Amino acid sequence: MSSTGRCSSLLNLQREKHEYLYDSRANRNEIKKFLVYGDRQPAVSMDFSGCYASMCKMIYNRTDWREADVIIITDEIYPLDDRPSSQIWMVLVHESPLHLNIVEGLGDKVNFTVTYRLDSTIYSSYGAYKPATLADYNPSRRYPLPSRNYAKGKTKMVAWFVSNCNAKSPRNQYVDELSNYISIDIYGRCGFKECLRSSENECFELLRKDYKFYLSFENSLCKDYVTEKFFKNALTNDVIPIVMGASIEEYKMIAPPYSFIHVDEFESPAKLADYLYYLNKNDTAYNEYFAWHGHGVIQNWIAQPQCDMCLLAHTAHLIGPSWYSDVSKWWNDGCVGRKLRWSS
């Protein structure tokens, strides 16, 4: 099942099946209690009102953890004592494993995962492309050129908004090398230009009006790791994102057709710069990256996994036992062996 068009969805377990079980066999009057056990609060809403299955609520006293139907694990902290046999443990994480480790001791204790990874039990992403029609779901589809010239009036080449100067990915080294061949305006703590987060709209207006390209470089090279740097910063602001983070194929799974440039398409930053100069001089080629406009929309950070989490809490016992044999290995392996085509 493709994730395209949804910011939160039951992937490994069909949503329709769970809705059927909820309607036909679950105790719909029972309230399922959720507890975030760790110190890190979820980055998403845990308001269950309005959900298909809404009979869920949060409890907040960690000492009462055995009373919870679902334990939400958001960091390295989890119960060490024996748990009730019917209790569900869910991992809810949106940071990469390189920035938020799930300790080895979890082992086979976790039943379900809620993360940005496409192979999670519940896929909860930073954004999504929602095609207008079923035919538009094809990631290889090419559209006619847009009537608008997206290059018109843009006088600058590459922008980068960045505040983390010590990323686990090699993005800083790549930018250092790329800047030898093309002008890059770096805004934030790691550069010499200022664009405050409190003035986000003005920053995006500047990006939309002046720049042709934006560096959507993630802080980690990990499976499916694509954040708002791609969806919000670039795709909704009429610039071509140059991406680093997930693999080319993983970007294709969630992006509009022909909407981005991946650094691994080029053997070196110098070759990438050559291609950007080509696009700068060729409006037709540049505008091909915007041909998807009008055939779908970008949804920014509207993940609402709490609805699927509540549904799953009511139906999990009806589908039989489910757990990860080693959730730490599953999670951390998403970053193992990942490297760029180019190396410094």
C-alpha positions as CSV (number, residue, x, y, z in Angstrom):
1,M,0.0,0.0,0.0
2,S,1.4,3.4,-0.9
3,S,1.7,6.1,1.7
4,T,1.0,8.8,-0.8
5,G,-1.9,11.0,0.2
6,R,-2.0,10.1,3.9
7,C,0.0,11.6,6.7
8,S,-1.2,8.9,9.1
9,S,-2.3,5.4,8.2
10,L,-2.3,1.8,9.3
11,L,0.1,0.2,6.8
12,N,0.9,-3.3,7.9
13,L,-2.6,-3.8,9.2
14,Q,-5.4,-2.8,6.9
15,R,-7.4,0.1,8.3
16,E,-10.7,-1.2,6.8
17,K,-10.2,-4.5,8.6
18,H,-9.7,-2.8,11.9
19,E,-12.8,-0.6,11.4
20,Y,-14.8,-3.7,10.7
21,L,-13.6,-5.4,13.8
22,Y,-14.2,-2.3,15.8
23,D,-17.8,-2.1,14.5
24,S,-18.6,-5.8,14.8
25,R,-16.6,-7.3,17.7
26,A,-15.0,-4.7,19.9
27,N,-16.5,-3.3,23.1
28,R,-17.1,0.2,21.8
29,N,-18.2,1.5,25.2
30,E,-14.9,0.6,26.8
31,I,-12.5,3.5,27.3
32,K,-8.9,2.7,26.5
33,K,-6.3,4.5,28.6
34,F,-3.0,5.8,27.1
35,L,0.0,6.8,29.1
36,V,3.2,8.5,27.8
37,Y,5.7,6.9,30.0
38,G,8.9,8.8,29.1
39,D,9.9,12.4,29.6
40,R,9.6,13.4,25.9
41,Q,6.0,14.5,25.0
42,P,4.6,13.4,21.6
43,A,5.1,15.9,18.7
44,V,1.5,15.2,17.6
45,S,-1.9,15.7,19.1
46,M,-3.3,13.0,21.5
47,D,-6.9,14.4,21.3
48,F,-9.1,11.4,20.3
49,S,-12.3,13.4,19.9
50,G,-13.6,13.2,16.3
51,C,-11.8,9.9,15.6
52,Y,-13.6,6.9,14.1
53,A,-12.8,5.1,17.3
54,S,-12.8,7.9,19.9
55,M,-13.3,6.0,23.2
56,C,-9.7,6.6,24.4
57,K,-8.2,9.0,26.9
58,M,-4.8,10.0,28.2
59,I,-3.7,9.4,31.8
60,Y,-0.7,11.2,33.2
61,N,0.5,9.6,36.5
62,R,3.5,7.4,35.7
63,T,3.1,5.5,39.0
64,D,-0.3,4.2,37.6
65,W,1.3,2.8,34.5
66,R,-0.2,-0.7,35.1
67,E,-3.7,0.8,34.8
68,A,-2.9,1.9,31.2
69,D,-4.1,-0.1,28.3
70,V,-1.4,1.4,26.1
71,I,2.1,2.5,27.1
72,I,3.5,5.1,24.7
73,I,7.3,5.0,24.5
74,T,8.8,8.3,23.2
75,D,12.4,8.0,24.5
76,E,14.8,5.7,26.4
77,I,12.5,5.6,29.5
78,Y,10.1,2.7,29.9
79,P,8.7,0.5,32.7
80,L,11.2,-2.1,34.0
81,D,8.8,-4.2,36.0
82,D,6.6,-7.0,34.6
83,R,3.7,-5.5,32.7
84,P,0.1,-6.7,32.6
85,S,-0.3,-9.4,29.9
86,S,-3.0,-7.4,28.0
87,Q,-1.1,-4.1,28.0
88,I,0.0,-2.8,24.6
89,W,3.3,-1.0,24.1
90,M,3.7,1.4,21.2
91,V,6.8,3.4,20.2
92,L,5.9,6.9,19.0
93,V,9.0,8.6,17.5
94,H,9.5,11.3,14.8
95,E,13.3,11.8,15.3
96,S,15.9,9.7,13.6
97,P,17.6,6.8,15.5
98,L,20.9,8.9,15.3
99,H,19.3,11.6,17.4
100,L,16.9,9.5,19.6
101,N,18.0,6.1,20.5
102,I,15.6,3.3,21.6
103,V,17.6,1.3,24.2
104,E,18.6,-2.3,23.6
105,G,16.7,-3.4,26.6
106,L,13.3,-3.0,24.9
107,G,14.0,-6.2,22.9
108,D,10.6,-7.9,22.2
109,K,8.5,-5.8,24.5
110,V,7.1,-3.5,21.8
111,N,3.8,-4.5,20.0
112,F,3.4,-1.6,17.5
113,T,5.4,1.4,16.1
114,V,4.2,4.8,15.1
115,T,7.0,6.6,13.2
116,Y,7.9,8.3,9.9
117,R,9.0,4.9,8.5
118,L,6.8,3.4,5.8
119,D,7.1,0.0,7.4
120,S,5.8,1.2,10.8
121,T,2.6,-0.3,12.1
122,I,1.2,3.3,11.8
123,Y,2.9,5.6,9.4
124,S,3.0,9.1,10.8
125,S,4.9,11.5,8.6
126,Y,6.0,15.1,8.5
127,G,3.9,15.7,5.4
128,A,2.4,14.1,2.3
129,Y,1.6,14.6,-1.3
130,K,-2.1,14.0,-2.0
131,P,-2.8,13.4,-5.7
132,A,-6.0,14.9,-7.2
133,T,-7.0,11.6,-8.9
134,L,-6.2,7.9,-8.7
135,A,-4.3,8.2,-12.0
136,D,-2.0,10.8,-10.3
137,Y,-0.7,8.2,-7.9
138,N,1.9,7.1,-10.4
139,P,5.3,8.3,-9.1
140,S,6.8,8.0,-12.7
141,R,4.1,10.1,-14.3
142,R,5.2,13.2,-16.2
143,Y,2.8,16.1,-16.8
144,P,2.7,18.9,-19.4
145,L,4.6,22.0,-18.5
146,P,2.7,24.5,-16.3
147,S,1.4,27.7,-17.8
148,R,3.2,29.7,-15.1
149,N,6.9,30.4,-15.4
150,Y,8.2,29.6,-11.9
151,A,11.7,31.0,-12.7
152,K,10.4,34.5,-13.5
153,G,11.8,37.1,-11.2
154,K,14.1,34.8,-9.3
155,T,17.6,36.2,-9.2
156,K,19.3,34.0,-6.6
157,M,20.3,30.4,-6.8
158,V,20.4,28.3,-3.6
159,A,19.1,28.9,-0.1
160,W,19.5,26.9,3.1
161,F,17.7,27.5,6.4
162,V,19.7,25.6,9.1
163,S,20.1,25.8,12.9
164,N,21.7,22.5,13.8
165,C,25.4,22.9,12.8
166,N,26.4,19.4,14.1
167,A,24.3,17.1,12.1
168,K,24.9,13.3,12.0
169,S,24.7,13.4,8.3
170,P,27.5,14.7,6.0
171,R,25.4,17.7,4.9
172,N,27.9,20.3,6.2
173,Q,30.8,18.7,4.3
174,Y,28.6,18.5,1.2
175,V,27.6,22.2,1.5
176,D,31.2,23.2,2.0
177,E,32.2,21.5,-1.2
178,L,29.1,22.6,-3.2
179,S,29.8,26.2,-2.2
180,N,33.0,26.1,-4.1
181,Y,31.0,25.9,-7.3
182,I,27.8,27.8,-6.7
183,S,26.5,30.5,-4.5
184,I,24.6,29.3,-1.4
185,D,22.9,31.7,1.0
186,I,22.8,30.1,4.5
187,Y,20.3,31.5,6.9
188,G,20.3,30.7,10.7
189,R,22.9,29.8,13.3
190,C,25.2,28.1,10.8
191,G,25.4,30.9,8.3
192,F,25.8,34.6,7.9
193,K,22.3,35.6,7.0
194,E,19.4,36.0,9.4
195,C,15.8,34.8,9.1
196,L,14.2,34.3,12.5
197,R,11.7,31.5,13.1
198,S,9.4,34.1,14.6
199,S,9.3,35.6,11.1
200,E,8.7,32.3,9.3
201,N,6.2,33.8,6.8
202,E,8.6,36.5,5.8
203,C,11.4,33.9,5.4
204,F,9.3,31.7,3.1
205,E,8.2,34.7,1.1
206,L,11.8,35.6,0.6
207,L,12.5,32.0,-0.5
208,R,9.5,31.9,-2.8
209,K,10.3,35.2,-4.5
210,D,14.1,35.2,-4.9
211,Y,15.4,31.6,-4.9
212,K,15.4,28.8,-7.5
213,F,16.6,26.0,-5.2
214,Y,16.5,25.0,-1.6
215,L,18.7,22.6,0.3
216,S,16.3,20.1,2.0
217,F,19.2,18.4,3.8
218,E,18.3,16.2,6.7
219,N,20.4,15.8,9.8
220,S,20.6,12.0,9.4
221,L,20.9,9.5,6.5
222,C,18.2,7.0,7.5
223,K,15.4,4.9,5.9
224,D,12.4,7.1,5.0
225,Y,13.7,10.0,7.0
226,V,12.1,13.1,5.3
227,T,11.0,16.0,7.4
228,E,9.3,19.4,7.0
229,K,12.5,20.7,5.3
230,F,11.2,18.9,2.2
231,F,7.4,19.3,2.4
232,K,6.9,22.7,4.1
233,N,10.1,24.6,3.4
234,A,10.5,23.7,-0.3
235,L,7.5,22.1,-2.0
236,T,5.0,24.7,-0.7
237,N,7.2,27.6,-1.5
238,D,7.8,27.2,-5.3
239,V,11.5,26.2,-5.1
240,I,13.1,23.0,-6.3
241,P,14.2,21.0,-3.3
242,I,17.7,19.5,-3.4
243,V,17.4,16.6,-1.0
244,M,19.6,14.5,1.2
245,G,18.3,12.1,3.9
246,A,16.4,9.1,2.6
247,S,17.3,7.3,-0.6
248,I,16.2,8.4,-4.1
249,E,13.5,5.6,-4.2
250,E,12.3,6.4,-0.7
251,Y,11.7,10.0,-1.7
252,K,9.9,8.9,-4.8
253,M,7.5,6.9,-2.6
254,I,6.2,10.1,-0.9
255,A,7.0,13.0,-3.3
256,P,5.1,14.5,-6.2
257,P,6.4,13.1,-9.5
258,Y,9.6,14.8,-10.8
259,S,9.6,17.3,-8.0
260,F,13.1,17.1,-6.4
261,I,16.8,16.7,-7.1
262,H,18.6,14.1,-5.0
263,V,22.3,14.6,-4.4
264,D,23.0,11.0,-5.2
265,E,21.9,11.6,-8.8
266,F,25.4,13.2,-9.2
267,E,28.8,11.8,-8.6
268,S,30.0,15.0,-7.0
269,P,28.8,18.4,-5.7
270,A,30.6,19.9,-8.8
271,K,28.4,17.9,-11.1
272,L,25.3,18.9,-9.2
273,A,26.3,22.6,-9.5
274,D,26.7,22.1,-13.3
275,Y,23.2,20.8,-13.4
276,L,21.8,23.7,-11.4
277,Y,23.5,26.2,-13.7
278,Y,21.9,24.4,-16.6
279,L,18.4,24.7,-15.0
280,N,19.1,28.3,-14.2
281,K,19.6,29.1,-17.9
282,N,16.8,26.9,-19.2
283,D,13.3,27.9,-17.9
284,T,11.7,25.0,-19.7
285,A,13.8,22.4,-17.9
286,Y,13.4,24.3,-14.6
287,N,9.6,24.4,-14.9
288,E,9.4,20.7,-15.5
289,Y,9.9,20.3,-11.7
290,F,6.6,22.2,-11.1
291,A,4.5,20.3,-13.6
292,W,2.9,18.4,-10.8
293,H,1.2,21.5,-9.5
294,G,-2.5,21.3,-10.2
295,H,-2.4,17.5,-10.0
296,G,-2.2,17.3,-6.2
297,V,-1.5,19.2,-3.0
298,I,1.1,19.1,-0.2
299,Q,-0.2,18.4,3.3
300,N,2.1,19.8,5.9
301,W,2.5,18.2,9.3
302,I,-1.1,17.1,9.7
303,A,-0.2,13.7,11.1
304,Q,-3.0,12.5,13.4
305,P,-1.8,9.0,14.4
306,Q,-3.9,9.2,17.6
307,C,-7.0,8.1,15.7
308,D,-5.3,5.0,14.3
309,M,-3.7,4.4,17.7
310,C,-7.1,4.4,19.4
311,L,-8.6,2.1,16.8
312,L,-5.7,-0.3,17.2
313,A,-6.1,-0.3,21.0
314,H,-9.6,-1.5,20.6
315,T,-8.9,-4.2,18.0
316,A,-5.4,-5.5,18.7
317,H,-6.7,-8.4,20.9
318,L,-9.0,-9.5,18.0
319,I,-6.1,-10.1,15.6
320,G,-3.9,-12.1,17.8
321,P,-0.5,-11.4,19.3
322,S,1.8,-8.9,17.6
323,W,5.2,-7.7,18.6
324,Y,8.7,-6.9,17.3
325,S,11.3,-9.5,18.0
326,D,13.9,-6.7,18.5
327,V,12.5,-3.2,18.1
328,S,15.9,-1.6,18.7
329,K,17.5,-3.5,15.9
330,W,14.5,-2.8,13.6
331,W,14.8,0.9,14.4
332,N,18.6,1.4,14.4
333,D,19.1,-0.8,11.2
334,G,17.3,2.0,9.3
335,C,20.5,4.0,9.4
336,V,23.1,1.3,9.2
337,G,25.4,1.4,6.1
338,R,23.8,4.6,4.8
339,K,26.2,6.9,2.9
340,L,26.2,9.3,0.1
341,R,27.4,8.5,-3.4
342,W,30.0,11.2,-2.9
343,S,32.4,11.3,0.0
344,S,34.7,14.1,1.1
